[in-house]
């Protein structure tokens, strides 16, 4: 599995991050009485870099608990030469690292007919590439236009698999927009930041569209004067 990366499109190559920054995710349901599956420790991950898939791959994986092992159908979100970061659904979203030998890729013909795990619209592992960032800026300007303002993009910077920053200006005031996704809750976050003025705090929504729509843009313009 770890060496089979042919499913990744050349137009959206894997983005490397430190494997130990992708932690275990467990749903809130069940609390302390639910036995958590094992996830590899940072020591077992070995400080290696992980490639985050631009398009998650359907897999079957063995997930171990203290006394049992479950063969789950899930999605490979990232991998190293020795391990795979798998997401699956079982009364909520789980994510954990397992050894690569415990994972097998589902063939394309099987993936097309098999029931894929339900996945929230805004996943914490969705990379923010140049094209989606341009779309997000377009959404911002759709909210600013009725207020007589525009965000002019300068440069962009990815801040890991969960976030990105767009530097630019609004009415000649230097402002940057921070977009990120929260992997544990799958909420989409946006905040406008200025080095000189105090702007409203970050806003969250189930999608970036909703987060941008409900952000207090009028208050941002008031703060910028």
N, C-alpha and C positions, 0 to 999 in steps of 0.2 A: 504493500500500500504506500509506504513512504517514498519508494522510488518511482512509483507510477503516477506521474504528474501530467500525463497527456491530456487530462480532462480540462486543464486550465487554458483558457483562451489566450493567444499571444497578444490580443488587444487589451487584455486585463490580467497581467501576470501576477503571480503571488507576491504579496508585500511582506518582507521579513520583519519580524518583531522578536523580542526575547520570549521564549516559550513560557518561562515562569511568570510572565505578566498576564497570561490567560489562565485565570484561576477557575476552580470548581464552582459551578452554579447549581443550586438546588432550589426547588419551589418552596414556598412558605408552608404549603399544606402539610399537615401531619406533625410538624414540630419535632421535638426531640425523640418521639417514639418511633419515627421512621428511620430505619437503618440506611445510612448513606452508602452509596457505592464508593469503592476506592477510586481515587485519582492519584496518578503518579506524583511523587514529591518533587520539589525543586532539585534536590540532590539527584534523583533518578532522571530528571530531564536534562541534567548535566550542563546547565548554562548555555544550551544551544539556541540558535536562532530558529524560529518557526516561520514557515511560509503560510500566510493566511490566504485561503482560497477566495478568488474573486467570485466564483460560483461554487457553492458547497456541493459535495459529491455524495450520492446515496451509498450507504455502506451497511454492512452487518457487523456488529461488534460484540465481543464478550465483555460484559461489565460485572466485575466481582464485588460482592458484599462479604461480610465476615464469614457467613456459612453457606452462601449460595453464589451462583453465577447466572446472569441473565443474558440471553442472546437477543440483542435489540436491533431494530432497524432504525437507523438515524442518518445524520449528515456529518461528513468530515469537514470541519471548518478550518483546520490548520494541521500542519504536520512537521515533524523533524525527521532526520534519518532513522530515528529509533521509536518515535511515538506519534500518536494521532489524537487530536482534540476533537471529540465527538459530541454532538448534540442529539438528544432523543427526547421523546415525550412519554411521560408516565405520570398522569395527574399533575401536569406542569412540565416546565422545561428543565432538563438536566444538561449539564456540560461537564465533561471530565476527560482527563488524559489517560490513555491506555497504551500498552505496548503495540507497536505496529503489527506484530505477529498475531494479535487478537482481532485484527480488522481485515475484512475483505470487501472489495468494492462490488456493488450490485451492478450487473450488466445493464447496458442501456435499455435493452428490450424488457428486462425485468423492472427497471426503474419506471418505465413508461406506464406499466400496468399495475404496479404495486401502489398501495396506499402510502403516500409520502407523509412523514410526520408533519402535523400542523405546525405552522411557524408564524409568529407574529409578523405583521406587516413591516415593522421597523426592527430589524434584528441588530443586536449589539455588535455582531461581527460583520456587518455590511460596510465595506470599505467606501470611504468618501473620495472618489476619484475626481478628476478635473471636470468630466461631464456632469455628474450629479451636483457638484459645487456650483457650476454655472446655472443649473436649474434652480438651486436654492437661492442664489443671488437674484434670479429673475422673480422668484416668489417675494423676496424682500422688496424689490422695487415695485412690484404690483401693489404692495401696501403703502409704500412711500409716495407713489405718484399722486394719489388723491390729496396728499398733504403738501404737494408742491416741492418734493425733494427727490433725490436719487442717490443711490450708493454706487460709486464709481470704483470698480475693482482695480487693484494694483497687482499684488502678488498673492499666491496661495501657498499653504504649507500643511502637509499632513502631520498630525500629532499622534501617530500610532494608528492601530486598526479601528479605534473608536472615535476619532475626532479629526478635525481640520480647522484651520484658521484662514480667513480671507481678509487680507489687508487692503484698505482703500480709504475712501473719504466720502463724507456727506456734506454738501455745500462747503467744500474746502476745509472742513474739519477732519483731521485724521482720525479714523475709526476702523477698528477691525471687528469682524464677526466671527464668533467661535461656535462651531457646530460640533455636536458630539452625541453619541448614543450610550445609554447606560446598559451594560450587558445583563445585569441582574434583573432589571425591570423592563427592558426594551423601550424605555422612554427616549424620545428625541429632545435634545436640549439646544437652545440658542441663547447667546448673550452678545450684546453690543458693548464694546469696550473703547474708552477714550483715555489717553494719557493725561488729559487736562481736566476734563469734566467728569462729574459723577453721574453715571448713566444707570438706568433701572437694572436690577439683577436678572439672572438667567430665567428663562421660561421653558417649561416642559410640556410635551404633548405626545399623544400616541403615534403621531406622524410628524415629520418636519413641516408639512403643510399646515397642520393645526398649530404647531409651536410658533411658526412665523405669523400665522393669522392672528393669534391672540397676544402676540408680543406688544407692549405699549409703545408703539412707534411715535405717537404724538408726544409722549413724555420724553423720549429720546431727543426729538427735535427741540423741545422746550429747553432741555438741559444744554444742548449745543448752542442755544441762543439764536 
